[in-house]
């Protein structure tokens, strides 16, 4: 081997760099261990301990020192499924951005196009492109995007803007740029909010041109608080309010009008006094009886309000009351000066009802709206916000306004003072406080937001106000919440499966190849060091599927060694010396061509998986790709160094042991002869699979493909899944699926309740409903402890995920393209490499067979298997992995067919193909056996969350080995023309 010294130099250098990079991870873990021991089971105490030593030196290399914060930032990043935390994908509303750019245009074509784009949005189509298509269809050339009443408005005119002479194509370029600028602005606002929140190693990135932003917050535990922080638009507004006496008559009239539709005639009783006070006070038993069940609006009121507060209502009734106030026959009852009134709610607060019982309620306000529905003053005038405490010592937020805002604020407070009115401070359509003004106009532009806050809420509120408002609403369309205890369980399971898989591979290599197996194992150890070192150096994230990718690398890292060793054994059997056999096996016409072809197909599928995958699936693809590169380097170069040292010394390598030296030698099975039987068998399997998929069972599509929410819930004792499913279905008013996940005291709960509606309030509503429905199983657990994550959590929601309807369509579309794209790319590569389409067809036929077989197994078995067999992103990753390894096996056989055709092997074309299969059978079965051993280890010890994923790969590897032997090569034989076969046979037999 040439340049051996250079290879040794780089190997030593890579090893030292890897050890250096990984040392930070070991130090960080040791410090965390000390913090955990110091804090006991108190996570807050642990966090404070780590914060206190952030700037202390904890790692010294002699020539330089590192603080804990520096060590922490250099450690190997762990994904949420290992670290615990929250992952969300936010969709910036391009619809809102367009409405803002068009100054909320009333143009009917514009608004219909917005509605059509929303209704007809397809997977992998951007909202902006759908809007342009809809506008073109609706306008039919009669209205231009650059119309003055749409985008050629005052705010978009000027340099780089839109003028009314522009064509639609020109205007589209400007609009697209403006939308991109808005998304970039949203990205910066979210980045600032997250940076101030204080999460360790947050990750925030834009996802292409989709208007989506990925946010990962490792270690974050307060689910509802995080979602409010991310999803809040921070639209601060100041509104004048109506007082209760000003809208009292309207409320009475509305209540009377609602009786006609909301109260059954047989139940209606006469109310003697139609005054608000009579309806809202309990003067006598008779008055109570009179109003009970007869007053649709007032029956929902818990306590009468006062001043700007119209009344206190239960949160669950707000949707119904909003519906009442939107009815045309109700709004017409508003007075002449109230037609533009805007009814809004406060944030929840705790009050005492008529029976002095504490209940949670929200306040109802009527804001003085106007024709354009704009507030008296917007929050854009706020230049600074700080969390503080009010005069009563309660948490509050103080604000400072700019000079223009100070002037308007002085006018606004002066008017409120003279009219004895109130000013509502509204953030994201929620009233936080509505103070009166008792001491005259407020000059200087300083104000304060008070209310029922805790310290964390005021910090978050000041944070979002300082970061600025989002240019459009940011809806959480996908989220995953993983508790730290579940992450630790995943680490334990991954570690056990990794170590055991590694040991089994090492034992087999020594058993089968003797001393050469030891060299392969040493190369494998270096491969793992390089792999982890690269991940730590470049800041890549290690996930649970990533661990699966690493463990899978253990099975494939030795594949190149197996190919080389098997080739060396053939060369030795032909009478070559050990040195000649090694040189030949490492040559291009020995094993290298097969290794490159096999690994290129593998890299192609891994790259497609990385491009189309998201989250943990990207982690799996990344580790797989890195593993391929590092394993090739160590297998081809590092193992060769050890082998060459042996040749230079004892030269006693045989690449086998006494037990295995004659295995698979002189094996002459006629694979082509049995093709009729294998065709029949595979055809039956294909027909049964397709029938089950399309006509009988279908596939168990997970929330990744259909949208929905899933919760992994741990109970205090075993429960009946069907009973829990019925209880939750009744609570949600829609079917809820509950399945046992692992043990009988753990369920996977899936619901599609309001999945098409986005917003933090909807997510919180689902959480509240889940807790309320399951509360009887948790008599001593509060809502916060049930929903939120914390160290040592043993019961409640351990993991939660949400996939919105829009992103699920994209995931499904991406998955289809990923599978089809992988097959197409491999078809083209093999056609270029082998220069005959028949090789590509044989390989694709085998792959298609494997995919259908795995899909059929999942369709036939998902209803009764003890583990989950869902169609989701993990399953697609498994399918793509199967495609890669099926290609790997097939290419090895095809390379030998090509070699024998170029050579002088005698016999018919079928004999040449049979010999190709038989002479590579040792490598095929050896590699497949390695894969099966590793996958079985992961299936047994790798944890419940990836069991279905591993099962798909396990079945796929078995089927892929079968198809490469009994499908791919027979298809190749059957598609090669008779003339070409005769030409090959004549050439070989004459020779």
Secondary structure in CASP SS format (residue, H / E / C, confidence):
PFRMAT SS
TARGET T0000
AUTHOR 0000-0000-0000
METHOD secondary structure of the structure
MODEL  1
X C 1.00
X C 1.00
X C 1.00
X H 1.00
X H 1.00
X H 1.00
X H 1.00
X H 1.00
X H 1.00
X H 1.00
X H 1.00
X H 1.00
X H 1.00
X H 1.00
X H 1.00
X H 1.00
X H 1.00
X H 1.00
X H 1.00
X H 1.00
X H 1.00
X H 1.00
X H 1.00
X H 1.00
X H 1.00
X H 1.00
X H 1.00
X H 1.00
X H 1.00
X H 1.00
X H 1.00
X H 1.00
X H 1.00
X H 1.00
X H 1.00
X H 1.00
X H 1.00
X H 1.00
X H 1.00
X C 1.00
X C 1.00
X C 1.00
X H 1.00
X H 1.00
X H 1.00
X H 1.00
X H 1.00
X H 1.00
X H 1.00
X H 1.00
X H 1.00
X H 1.00
X C 1.00
X C 1.00
X C 1.00
X C 1.00
X E 1.00
X E 1.00
X E 1.00
X E 1.00
X C 1.00
X C 1.00
X C 1.00
X C 1.00
X E 1.00
X E 1.00
X E 1.00
X H 1.00
X H 1.00
X H 1.00
X H 1.00
X H 1.00
X H 1.00
X H 1.00
X C 1.00
X C 1.00
X E 1.00
X E 1.00
X C 1.00
X H 1.00
X H 1.00
X H 1.00
X H 1.00
X C 1.00
X E 1.00
X E 1.00
X E 1.00
X E 1.00
X E 1.00
X E 1.00
X E 1.00
X E 1.00
X C 1.00
X H 1.00
X H 1.00
X H 1.00
X H 1.00
X H 1.00
X H 1.00
X H 1.00
X H 1.00
X C 1.00
X C 1.00
X C 1.00
X C 1.00
X C 1.00
X C 1.00
X H 1.00
X H 1.00
X H 1.00
X H 1.00
X H 1.00
X H 1.00
X H 1.00
X H 1.00
X H 1.00
X H 1.00
X H 1.00
X H 1.00
X C 1.00
X C 1.00
X C 1.00
X C 1.00
X C 1.00
X C 1.00
X C 1.00
X H 1.00
X H 1.00
X H 1.00
X H 1.00
X H 1.00
X H 1.00
X H 1.00
X H 1.00
X H 1.00
X H 1.00
X H 1.00
X H 1.00
X H 1.00
X C 1.00
X C 1.00
X C 1.00
X C 1.00
X C 1.00
X C 1.00
X C 1.00
X C 1.00
X C 1.00
X C 1.00
X C 1.00
X C 1.00
X C 1.00
X C 1.00
X H 1.00
X H 1.00
X H 1.00
X C 1.00
X C 1.00
X C 1.00
X C 1.00
X C 1.00
X C 1.00
X C 1.00
X C 1.00
X C 1.00
X C 1.00
X C 1.00
X H 1.00
X H 1.00
X H 1.00
X H 1.00
X H 1.00
X H 1.00
X H 1.00
X H 1.00
X H 1.00
X H 1.00
X H 1.00
X H 1.00
X H 1.00
X H 1.00
X H 1.00
X H 1.00
X H 1.00
X H 1.00
X H 1.00
X H 1.00
X H 1.00
X H 1.00
X H 1.00
X H 1.00
X H 1.00
X H 1.00
X H 1.00
X H 1.00
X H 1.00
X H 1.00
X C 1.00
X C 1.00
X C 1.00
X C 1.00
X C 1.00
X E 1.00
X E 1.00
X E 1.00
X E 1.00
X E 1.00
X C 1.00
X C 1.00
X C 1.00
X C 1.00
X E 1.00
X E 1.00
X E 1.00
X E 1.00
X E 1.00
X E 1.00
X E 1.00
X C 1.00
X C 1.00
X C 1.00
X C 1.00
X H 1.00
X H 1.00
X H 1.00
X H 1.00
X H 1.00
X H 1.00
X H 1.00
X H 1.00
X H 1.00
X C 1.00
X C 1.00
X C 1.00
X C 1.00
X E 1.00
X E 1.00
X E 1.00
X E 1.00
X E 1.00
X E 1.00
X C 1.00
X C 1.00
X H 1.00
X H 1.00
X H 1.00
X H 1.00
X H 1.00
X H 1.00
X H 1.00
X H 1.00
X H 1.00
X H 1.00
X H 1.00
X H 1.00
X H 1.00
X H 1.00
X H 1.00
X H 1.00
X H 1.00
X H 1.00
X H 1.00
X C 1.00
X C 1.00
X H 1.00
X H 1.00
X H 1.00
X C 1.00
X C 1.00
X C 1.00
X C 1.00
X C 1.00
X C 1.00
X C 1.00
X C 1.00
X H 1.00
X H 1.00
X H 1.00
X H 1.00
X H 1.00
X C 1.00
X C 1.00
X C 1.00
X C 1.00
X H 1.00
X H 1.00
X H 1.00
X H 1.00
X H 1.00
X H 1.00
X H 1.00
X C 1.00
X C 1.00
X C 1.00
X C 1.00
X C 1.00
X C 1.00
X H 1.00
X H 1.00
X H 1.00
X E 1.00
X E 1.00
X E 1.00
X E 1.00
X E 1.00
X E 1.00
X C 1.00
X C 1.00
X E 1.00
X E 1.00
X E 1.00
X E 1.00
X E 1.00
X C 1.00
X H 1.00
X H 1.00
X H 1.00
X H 1.00
X H 1.00
X H 1.00
X H 1.00
X H 1.00
X H 1.00
X H 1.00
X H 1.00
X H 1.00
X C 1.00
X H 1.00
X H 1.00
X H 1.00
X H 1.00
X C 1.00
X C 1.00
X C 1.00
X C 1.00
X H 1.00
X H 1.00
X H 1.00
X C 1.00
X C 1.00
X C 1.00
X E 1.00
X E 1.00
X E 1.00
X E 1.00
X E 1.00
X C 1.00
X C 1.00
X E 1.00
X E 1.00
X E 1.00
X E 1.00
X C 1.00
X C 1.00
X C 1.00
X C 1.00
X C 1.00
X E 1.00
X E 1.00
X E 1.00
X E 1.00
X E 1.00
X E 1.00
X E 1.00
X E 1.00
X E 1.00
X E 1.00
X C 1.00
X C 1.00
X C 1.00
X C 1.00
X C 1.00
X C 1.00
X C 1.00
X C 1.00
X C 1.00
X E 1.00
X E 1.00
X H 1.00
X H 1.00
X H 1.00
X E 1.00
X E 1.00
X E 1.00
X E 1.00
X E 1.00
X E 1.00
X E 1.00
X E 1.00
X C 1.00
X C 1.00
X C 1.00
X C 1.00
X C 1.00
X E 1.00
X E 1.00
X E 1.00
X E 1.00
X E 1.00
X E 1.00
X E 1.00
X C 1.00
X H 1.00
X H 1.00
X H 1.00
X H 1.00
X H 1.00
X H 1.00
X H 1.00
X H 1.00
X H 1.00
X H 1.00
X H 1.00
X H 1.00
X H 1.00
X H 1.00
X H 1.00
X H 1.00
X H 1.00
X C 1.00
X C 1.00
X E 1.00
X E 1.00
X E 1.00
X E 1.00
X E 1.00
X E 1.00
X C 1.00
X C 1.00
X E 1.00
X E 1.00
X E 1.00
X E 1.00
X E 1.00
X E 1.00
X E 1.00
X C 1.00
X C 1.00
X C 1.00
X C 1.00
X C 1.00
X C 1.00
X C 1.00
X C 1.00
X C 1.00
X E 1.00
X E 1.00
X E 1.00
X E 1.00
X C 1.00
X C 1.00
X C 1.00
X C 1.00
X C 1.00
X H 1.00
X H 1.00
X H 1.00
X H 1.00
X H 1.00
X H 1.00
X H 1.00
X H 1.00
X H 1.00
X H 1.00
X H 1.00
X H 1.00
X H 1.00
X C 1.00
X C 1.00
X C 1.00
X C 1.00
X C 1.00
X C 1.00
X E 1.00
X E 1.00
X E 1.00
X E 1.00
X E 1.00
X E 1.00
X E 1.00
X E 1.00
X E 1.00
X C 1.00
X H 1.00
X H 1.00
X H 1.00
X H 1.00
X H 1.00
X H 1.00
X H 1.00
X H 1.00
X H 1.00
X H 1.00
X H 1.00
X H 1.00
X H 1.00
X H 1.00
X H 1.00
X H 1.00
X H 1.00
X H 1.00
X H 1.00
X H 1.00
X H 1.00
X H 1.00
X H 1.00
X H 1.00
X H 1.00
X H 1.00
X H 1.00
X H 1.00
X H 1.00
X H 1.00
X C 1.00
X H 1.00
X H 1.00
X H 1.00
X H 1.00
X H 1.00
X H 1.00
X H 1.00
X H 1.00
X H 1.00
X H 1.00
X H 1.00
X H 1.00
X H 1.00
X H 1.00
X H 1.00
X H 1.00
X H 1.00
X H 1.00
X H 1.00
X H 1.00
X H 1.00
X H 1.00
X H 1.00
X C 1.00
X C 1.00
X C 1.00
X E 1.00
X E 1.00
X C 1.00
X H 1.00
X H 1.00
X H 1.00
X H 1.00
X H 1.00
X H 1.00
X H 1.00
X H 1.00
X H 1.00
X H 1.00
X H 1.00
X H 1.00
X H 1.00
X H 1.00
X C 1.00
X H 1.00
X H 1.00
X H 1.00
X H 1.00
X H 1.00
X H 1.00
X H 1.00
X H 1.00
X H 1.00
X H 1.00
X H 1.00
X H 1.00
X H 1.00
X H 1.00
X H 1.00
X C 1.00
X C 1.00
X C 1.00
X C 1.00
X H 1.00
X H 1.00
X H 1.00
X H 1.00
X H 1.00
X H 1.00
X H 1.00
X H 1.00
X C 1.00
X C 1.00
X H 1.00
X H 1.00
X H 1.00
X H 1.00
X H 1.00
X H 1.00
X H 1.00
X H 1.00
X H 1.00
X H 1.00
X H 1.00
X H 1.00
X H 1.00
X H 1.00
X H 1.00
X H 1.00
X H 1.00
X H 1.00
X H 1.00
X H 1.00
X H 1.00
X H 1.00
X H 1.00
X H 1.00
X H 1.00
X C 1.00
X C 1.00
X C 1.00
X H 1.00
X H 1.00
X H 1.00
X H 1.00
X H 1.00
X H 1.00
X H 1.00
X H 1.00
X H 1.00
X H 1.00
X H 1.00
X H 1.00
X H 1.00
X H 1.00
X H 1.00
X H 1.00
X H 1.00
X H 1.00
X H 1.00
X H 1.00
X H 1.00
X H 1.00
X H 1.00
X H 1.00
X H 1.00
X H 1.00
X H 1.00
X H 1.00
X H 1.00
X H 1.00
X H 1.00
X H 1.00
X H 1.00
X C 1.00
X C 1.00
X C 1.00
X C 1.00
X C 1.00
X C 1.00
X C 1.00
X C 1.00
X C 1.00
X C 1.00
X C 1.00
X C 1.00
X C 1.00
X C 1.00
X C 1.00
X C 1.00
X C 1.00
X C 1.00
X C 1.00
X C 1.00
X C 1.00
X C 1.00
X C 1.00
X C 1.00
X C 1.00
X C 1.00
X H 1.00
X H 1.00
X H 1.00
X H 1.00
X H 1.00
X H 1.00
X H 1.00
X H 1.00
X H 1.00
X H 1.00
X H 1.00
X H 1.00
X H 1.00
X H 1.00
X H 1.00
X H 1.00
X H 1.00
X H 1.00
X H 1.00
X H 1.00
X H 1.00
X H 1.00
X C 1.00
X C 1.00
X C 1.00
X C 1.00
X E 1.00
X C 1.00
X H 1.00
X H 1.00
X H 1.00
X H 1.00
X C 1.00
X E 1.00
X E 1.00
X E 1.00
X E 1.00
X E 1.00
X E 1.00
X E 1.00
X C 1.00
X C 1.00
X C 1.00
X C 1.00
X C 1.00
X C 1.00
X H 1.00
X H 1.00
X H 1.00
X H 1.00
X H 1.00
X H 1.00
X H 1.00
X H 1.00
X H 1.00
X H 1.00
X H 1.00
X H 1.00
X C 1.00
X C 1.00
X C 1.00
X E 1.00
X E 1.00
X E 1.00
X E 1.00
X E 1.00
X C 1.00
X C 1.00
X C 1.00
X C 1.00
X C 1.00
X E 1.00
X E 1.00
X E 1.00
X E 1.00
X E 1.00
X E 1.00
X C 1.00
X C 1.00
X C 1.00
X C 1.00
X C 1.00
X C 1.00
X C 1.00
X C 1.00
X H 1.00
X H 1.00
X H 1.00
X H 1.00
X H 1.00
X H 1.00
X H 1.00
X H 1.00
X H 1.00
X H 1.00
X H 1.00
X H 1.00
X H 1.00
X H 1.00
X H 1.00
X H 1.00
X H 1.00
X H 1.00
X C 1.00
X C 1.00
X C 1.00
X C 1.00
X C 1.00
X H 1.00
X H 1.00
X H 1.00
X H 1.00
X H 1.00
X C 1.00
X C 1.00
X C 1.00
X C 1.00
X C 1.00
X C 1.00
X C 1.00
X C 1.00
X E 1.00
X E 1.00
X E 1.00
X E 1.00
X E 1.00
X E 1.00
X E 1.00
X E 1.00
X C 1.00
X H 1.00
X H 1.00
X H 1.00
X H 1.00
X H 1.00
X H 1.00
X H 1.00
X H 1.00
X H 1.00
X H 1.00
X H 1.00
X H 1.00
X H 1.00
X H 1.00
X H 1.00
X H 1.00
X H 1.00
X H 1.00
X H 1.00
X H 1.00
X H 1.00
X H 1.00
X H 1.00
X H 1.00
X H 1.00
X H 1.00
X H 1.00
X H 1.00
X H 1.00
X H 1.00
X C 1.00
X C 1.00
X H 1.00
X H 1.00
X H 1.00
X H 1.00
X H 1.00
X H 1.00
X H 1.00
X H 1.00
X H 1.00
X H 1.00
X H 1.00
X H 1.00
X H 1.00
X H 1.00
X H 1.00
X H 1.00
X H 1.00
X H 1.00
X H 1.00
X H 1.00
X H 1.00
X H 1.00
X H 1.00
X H 1.00
X H 1.00
X C 1.00
X C 1.00
X C 1.00
X C 1.00
X C 1.00
X C 1.00
X C 1.00
X C 1.00
X C 1.00
X E 1.00
X C 1.00
X H 1.00
X H 1.00
X H 1.00
X H 1.00
X H 1.00
X H 1.00
X H 1.00
X H 1.00
X H 1.00
X H 1.00
X H 1.00
X H 1.00
X H 1.00
X H 1.00
X H 1.00
X H 1.00
X H 1.00
X H 1.00
X H 1.00
X H 1.00
X H 1.00
X H 1.00
X H 1.00
X H 1.00
X H 1.00
X H 1.00
X H 1.00
X H 1.00
X H 1.00
X H 1.00
X C 1.00
X C 1.00
X C 1.00
X C 1.00
X C 1.00
X C 1.00
X H 1.00
X H 1.00
X H 1.00
X H 1.00
X H 1.00
X H 1.00
X H 1.00
X H 1.00
X H 1.00
X H 1.00
X H 1.00
X C 1.00
X H 1.00
X H 1.00
X H 1.00
X H 1.00
X H 1.00
X H 1.00
X H 1.00
X H 1.00
X H 1.00
X H 1.00
X H 1.00
X H 1.00
X H 1.00
X H 1.00
X H 1.00
X H 1.00
X H 1.00
X H 1.00
X H 1.00
X H 1.00
X H 1.00
X C 1.00
X C 1.00
X H 1.00
X H 1.00
X H 1.00
X H 1.00
X H 1.00
X H 1.00
X H 1.00
X H 1.00
X H 1.00
X H 1.00
X H 1.00
X H 1.00
X H 1.00
X H 1.00
X H 1.00
X H 1.00
X H 1.00
X H 1.00
X H 1.00
X H 1.00
X H 1.00
X H 1.00
X H 1.00
X H 1.00
X H 1.00
X H 1.00
X H 1.00
X H 1.00
X H 1.00
X H 1.00
X H 1.00
X H 1.00
X C 1.00
X C 1.00
X H 1.00
X H 1.00
X H 1.00
X H 1.00
X H 1.00
X H 1.00
X H 1.00
X H 1.00
X H 1.00
X H 1.00
X H 1.00
X H 1.00
X H 1.00
X C 1.00
END
